[in-house]
Amino acid sequence: MTHDAQTLYRNSLVIDGLQTCAWSRPVFEEMRAAGLTMVNAASLLWENFSEGMAYIRTWEQLFADNADLIMPIRTVDDIETAKHTGRTGISIGWQNTSPLEDRLDYIRLFKLLGVNIMQLTYNTQNYSGAGYLELRDSGLTGFGREVIAEMNRQGVLCDLSHVGDLTAAEVIEHSRKPVCISHVLPRALHDVKRNKPDDLFKACAATGGVIGLSLFAPGLKAGNDATIEDYLDAMAYVLDIVGENHVAIGTDFSTGHPRPGPWQVWANRDKGYARQLTNFAQTVIRKPLGIATITETPNLVPAMLRRGWSETRITKILGENWLRVFRATWSAET
């Protein structure tokens, strides 16, 4: 990496919109080696209320045991603190609203406990709407409209990455605040269901939202043969559609979860135990060459500079766009 690239990366806020790792000190050491300012830590997929509370307790212990490496992110100001103190800020995230069960008041409770980002659904149907693998996407439910309104009121950012297309479109329509698609790739470049169509990217951006580009190989046309350049090709495509103010990083690193392995099997069954939804748990999936590990995240900057992208564009993608959306969504309404 050139001196200019190193300086640009070091001086930037670097925010990863989603990781789903097996959280441990070695993972946090990788985050620090990579210079990550903040990570949306979202390994919660199918949990109920009590299991969601246990996830909070797990993080409280991780924060206590690794205070030299990580710190909790409750507010936007905490992100600046993490940068200035040389730690990685962790925002507790969910990939499903299953811990809410059927209680709107739990949104405020979990927000107070540090959950800033909630993906509405994970792959299949819940009380609020359909995931992208549900047999029929019937859209945002009546209860789901109330969930979105309460998330807006309490300061929780809604994520639409694993949400069905119709449900996602209706969330964007009904939310009074910006939303995100934290880890996704464009369907126009590789037509698989997990990817999202251009119209959803445009709708998300039109309301001030942000789209985090994922490293998930099955979503890239080159698959396991993909490189960092294939990843940036996908990013460039979305940049052309929505502009540089609405594109960011959401790697979907799952470091520490072997494939095949019990966590991946659980993740790929409906509700964690029922029908198998995909064969991803049994499939070899590699991150793109050049950015295959958390510690290789800095490689993005020289690759972006080689494309002639401006420093302003790069700093927006690395973290400023996420920061803008957090400012717009994380404050509770009084």
For each residue, the residues with C-beta under 8 A, 3 or more apart:
1: 5 6 9 298 299 301 302
2: 5 6 302 305
3: 6 7
4: 7 8 305
5: 1 2 8 9 298 301 302 305
6: 1 2 3 9 10 298
7: 3 4 10 11
8: 4 5 11 12 301 305 311 314 315
9: 1 5 6 12 14 35 298 301 318
10: 6 7 35
11: 7 8
12: 8 9 314 315 318 319 320
13: 37 38 79 83 315 318 319 320 322 323
14: 9 34 35 36 37 38 249 297 318 319
15: 36 37 38 39 79 248 249 318 319 322 323
16: 19 36 38 39 40 249 250 251 253 297
17: 40 180 182 183 210 212 248 249 250 251 322
18: 40 42 93 95 159 161 182 183 212 214 250 251 252
19: 16 39 40 41 42 251 252 253 254 255 294
20: 41 42 43 95 252 253 254 257
21: 24 27 41 43 253 254 255 256 257
22: 27 43 254 255 256 257 263
23: 27 28 41 43 58 59 62 256
24: 21 27 28 256
25: 28 29 65 66 69
26: 29 30 256
27: 21 22 23 24 30 31 255 256 294
28: 23 24 25 31 32 66 69 70 88
29: 25 26 32 33 69
30: 26 27 33 34 255 293 294 295
31: 27 28 34 36 39 69 70 88 294
32: 28 29 35 36 69 86 87 88
33: 29 30 294 295
34: 14 30 31 294 295 296 297 298
35: 9 10 14 32 297 298
36: 14 15 16 31 32 39 88 294 297
37: 13 14 15 79 82 83 88 89 319
38: 13 14 15 16 73 79 82 88 89 90 91 319 322
39: 15 16 19 31 36 88 89 90 91
40: 16 17 18 19 91 93 116 117 182 250
41: 19 20 21 23 59 90 91 92 93
42: 18 19 20 92 93 94 95 117 119 182
43: 20 21 22 23 55 95
44: 47 51 52 55 93 94 95 96 99
45: 95 96 98 122 266 267 272
46: 96 98 122 266 271 272
47: 44 51 52 54 55 96 98 99
48: 51 52 98 99 101
49: 52 53 99 100 101 103 106
50: 53 54
51: 44 47 48 54 55 99
52: 44 47 48 49 55 56 94 98 99 110
53: 49 50 56 57 99
54: 47 50 51 57 58
55: 43 44 47 51 52 58 59 92 99
56: 52 53 59 60 92 110 113 114 115
57: 53 54 60 61
58: 23 54 55 61 62
59: 23 41 55 56 62 63 72 90 92 114
60: 56 57 63 64
61: 57 58 64 65
62: 23 58 59 65 66 70 90
63: 59 60 66 67 70 71 72 90
64: 60 61 67
65: 25 61 62
66: 25 28 62 63 69 70
67: 63 64 70 71
68: 87
69: 25 28 29 31 32 66 87 88
70: 28 31 62 63 66 67 87 88 89 90
71: 63 67 78 81 82 85 87 88 89 90
72: 59 63 78 89 90 91 92 114
73: 38 78 79 82 89 90 91 114 116
74: 78 114 116
75: 78 330
76: 79 80 323 326 327 330
77: 80 81
78: 71 72 73 74 75 81 82 89
79: 13 15 37 38 73 76 82 83 89 323 326
80: 76 77 83 84
81: 71 77 78 84 85 89
82: 37 38 71 73 78 79 85 87 88 89
83: 13 37 79 80
84: 80 81
85: 71 81 82
86: 32
87: 32 68 69 70 71 82
88: 28 31 32 36 37 38 39 69 70 71 82
89: 37 38 39 70 71 72 73 78 79 81 82
90: 38 39 41 59 62 63 70 71 72 73
91: 38 39 40 41 72 73 114 116 117
92: 41 42 55 56 59 72 113 114 115 116
93: 18 40 41 42 44 115 116 117 118 119 159
94: 42 44 52 97 99 115 117 118 119
95: 18 20 42 43 44 45 119 122 159 161 162
96: 44 45 46 47 99 119 121 122 126
97: 94 100 118 119 120 121 126 127 128 147
98: 45 46 47 48 52 101 122 126
99: 44 47 48 49 51 52 53 55 94 96 106 110
100: 49 97 103 104 106 107 110 127 147
101: 48 49 98 106 127
102: 127 143
103: 49 100 106
104: 100 107 146 147 150
105: 108 109
106: 49 99 100 101 103 109 110
107: 100 104 110 111 118 147 150 151 154 156
108: 105 111 112 150 154 332
109: 105 106 112 113
110: 52 56 99 100 106 107 113 114 115 118 156
111: 107 108 114 115 116 154 155 156 332
112: 108 109
113: 56 92 109 110
114: 56 59 72 73 74 91 92 110 111
115: 56 92 93 94 110 111 118 156
116: 40 73 74 91 92 93 111 155 156 157 326 330
117: 40 42 91 93 94 156 157 159 180 182
118: 93 94 97 107 110 115 151 156 157 158 159
119: 42 93 94 95 96 97 122 158 159 160 161 162 163 182
120: 97 126 128 129 144 147 148 158 159 160 163 167 171
121: 96 97 124 125 126 128 129 130 131 162 163 164 167
122: 45 46 95 96 98 119 126 131 162
123: 131 132 133 134 162 270 277
124: 121 130 131 133 134 270 271 277
125: 121 129 130 131 134
126: 96 97 98 120 121 122 129 131
127: 97 100 101 102 141 143 144 147
128: 97 120 121 140 141 143 144 147 148 167
129: 120 121 125 126 137 138 139 140 141 144 163 164 167 170 171
130: 121 124 125 134 136 137 138 139 163 164 166 167
131: 121 122 123 124 125 126 134 162 163 164 167
132: 123 137 162 163 164 165 193 194
133: 123 124 193 277 278
134: 123 124 125 130 131 137 164
135:
136: 130
137: 129 130 132 134 164 165 166 167
138: 129 130 141 166
139: 129 130 166 167 170
140: 128 129 144 145 148 167 170 171 174
141: 127 128 129 138 144 145
142: 145 146
143: 102 127 128 146 147
144: 120 127 128 129 140 141 147 148 167 171
145: 140 141 142 148 149 174
146: 104 142 143 149 150
147: 97 100 104 107 120 127 128 143 144 150 151
148: 120 128 140 144 145 151 152 158 171 174 175
149: 145 146 152 153 174 176
150: 104 107 108 146 147 153 154
151: 107 118 147 148 154 156 157 158 175
152: 148 149 156 175 176 177 329 333
153: 149 150 332 333
154: 107 108 111 150 151 332 333
155: 111 116 329 330 331 332 333
156: 107 110 111 115 116 117 118 151 152 329 330
157: 116 117 118 151 177 178 179 180 325 326 329 330
158: 118 119 120 148 151 171 175 179 180
159: 18 93 95 117 118 119 120 163 179 180 181 182
160: 119 120 163 168 171 172 179 180 181 200 204
161: 18 95 119 181 182 183 184 212 214 250
162: 95 119 121 122 123 131 132 194
163: 119 120 121 129 130 131 132 159 160 167 168 171
164: 121 129 130 131 132 134 137 167 168
165: 132 137 168 169 196 197 200
166: 130 137 138 139 169 170
167: 120 121 128 129 130 131 137 139 140 144 163 164 170 171
168: 160 163 164 165 171 172 181 196 200
169: 165 166 172 173 199 200 203
170: 129 139 140 166 167 173 174
171: 120 129 140 144 148 158 160 163 167 168 174 175 179
172: 160 168 169 175 179 200 203 204 207 209
173: 169 170 203
174: 140 145 148 149 170 171
175: 148 151 152 158 171 172 178 179 207
176: 149 152
177: 152 157 208 328 329
178: 157 175 204 207 208 209 210 325 328 329
179: 157 158 159 160 171 172 175 204 207 209
180: 17 117 157 158 159 160 204 209 210 211 212 325
181: 159 160 161 168 184 196 200 201 204 209 210 211 212
182: 17 18 40 42 117 119 159 161 212 250
183: 17 18 161 212 213 214 216 250 251 252
184: 161 181 194 195 196 211 212 213 214 219 250
185: 189 190 194 195 196 213 214 216 219 220 234
186: 189 190 195 196 198 201 234 237 238 241
187: 190 191 192 195 196 197 198
188: 191 197 198 237
189: 185 186 195 220 221 233 234 237
190: 185 186 187 195 219 220 221
191: 187 188 195
192: 187 195 218 219
193: 132 133
194: 132 162 184 185 216 218 219
195: 184 185 186 187 189 190 191 192 219
196: 165 168 181 184 185 186 187 200 201
197: 165 187 188 200 201
198: 186 187 188 201 202 241
199: 169 202 203
200: 160 165 168 169 172 181 196 197 203 204
201: 181 186 196 197 198 204 205 211 238 241 242 246
202: 198 199 205 206 241 242
203: 169 172 173 199 200 206 207
204: 160 172 178 179 180 181 200 201 207 209 210 211 242 246
205: 201 202 208 209 210 211 241 242 243 245 246
206: 202 203
207: 172 175 178 179 203 204
208: 177 178 205 325 328
209: 172 178 179 180 181 204 205 246 325
210: 17 178 180 181 204 205 246 247 248 321 322 324 325
211: 180 181 184 201 204 205 238 242 246 247 248
212: 17 18 161 180 181 182 183 184 248 249 250 322
213: 183 184 185 231 234 235 238 247 248 249 250
214: 18 161 183 184 185 219 250 251 252
215: 231 251 252 253 287 288 291
216: 183 185 194 219 220 252 285
217: 220 223 224 226 285 286 287 288
218: 192 194 223 280 283 285
219: 184 185 190 192 194 195 214 216
220: 185 189 190 216 217 223 226 230 231 234 288
221: 189 190 226 230
222: 225 226 227 230
223: 217 218 220 226
224: 217 284 285 286
225: 222
226: 217 220 221 222 223 230 231 288 289
227: 222 230 231 288 289 290
228: 231 232 288 289 290 291 299 300 303
229: 232 233 290 303
230: 220 221 222 226 227 233 234 288
231: 213 215 220 226 227 228 234 235 288 291
232: 228 229 235 236 300 303 304 307
233: 189 229 230 236 237
234: 185 186 189 213 220 230 231 237 238
235: 213 231 232 238 239 247 317
236: 232 233 239 240 307
237: 186 188 189 233 234 240 241
238: 186 201 211 213 234 235 241 242 247
239: 235 236 242 243 244 247 313
240: 236 237
241: 186 198 201 202 205 237 238
242: 201 202 204 205 211 238 239 245 246 247
243: 205 239 246 247
244: 239 247 312 313 316 317
245: 205 242 316 321 324
246: 201 204 205 209 210 211 242 243 321
247: 210 211 213 235 238 239 242 243 244 316 317 321
248: 15 17 210 211 212 213 316 317 318 319 321 322
249: 14 15 16 17 212 213 297 300 317 318
250: 16 17 18 40 161 182 183 184 212 213 214
251: 16 17 18 19 183 214 215 287 291 294 297
252: 18 19 20 183 214 215 216
253: 16 19 20 21 215 287 293 294
254: 19 20 21 22 257 259 264
255: 19 21 22 27 30 293 294
256: 21 22 23 24 26 27
257: 20 21 22 254 261 263 264
258: 261 264
259: 254 264 280 281 282 283 284 285
260: 264 265 281 282
261: 257 258 264 265 281
262: 265 266
263: 22 257 266 267
264: 254 257 258 259 260 261 267 268 280 281
265: 260 261 262 268 269 281
266: 45 46 262 263 269 272 273
267: 45 263 264 272 280 281
268: 264 265 276 277 278 279 280 281
269: 265 266 272 273 274 275 276 277
270: 123 124 273 274 275 277
271: 46 124 274
272: 45 46 266 267 269
273: 266 269 270
274: 269 270 271
275: 269 270
276: 268 269 279
277: 123 124 133 268 269 270
278: 133 268 281
279: 268 276 282 283
280: 218 259 264 267 268 283 285
281: 259 260 261 264 265 267 268 278
282: 259 260 279
283: 218 259 279 280
284: 224 259
285: 216 217 218 224 259 280
286: 217 224 289 292
287: 215 217 251 253 291 292 293
288: 215 217 220 226 227 228 230 231 291 292
289: 226 227 228 286 292
290: 227 228 229 296 299 303
291: 215 228 231 251 287 288 296 297 299 300
292: 286 287 288 289 296
293: 30 253 255 287 296
294: 19 27 30 31 33 34 36 251 253 255 297
295: 30 33 34
296: 34 290 291 292 293 299
297: 14 16 34 35 36 249 251 291 294 300
298: 1 5 6 9 34 35 301
299: 1 228 290 291 296 302 303
300: 228 232 249 291 297 303 304 318
301: 1 5 8 9 298 304 305 314 318
302: 1 2 5 299 305 306
303: 228 229 232 290 299 300 306 307
304: 232 300 301 307 309 313 314 317
305: 2 4 5 8 301 302 308 309 314
306: 302 303
307: 232 236 303 304
308: 305
309: 304 305 313 314
310: 313 314
311: 8 314 315
312: 244 315 316
313: 239 244 304 309 310 316 317
314: 8 12 301 304 305 309 310 311 317 318
315: 8 12 13 311 312 318 319 320
316: 244 245 247 248 312 313 320 321
317: 235 244 247 248 249 304 313 314 321
318: 9 12 13 14 15 248 249 300 301 314 315
319: 12 13 14 15 37 38 248 315 322 323
320: 12 13 315 316 323 324
321: 210 245 246 247 248 316 317 324 325
322: 13 15 17 38 210 212 248 319 325 326
323: 13 15 76 79 319 320 326 327
324: 210 245 320 321 327 328
325: 157 178 180 208 209 210 321 322 328 329
326: 76 79 116 157 322 323 329 330
327: 76 323 324 330 331
328: 177 178 208 324 325
329: 152 155 156 157 177 178 325 326
330: 75 76 116 155 156 157 326 327
331: 155 327
332: 108 111 153 154 155
333: 152 153 154 155
334:
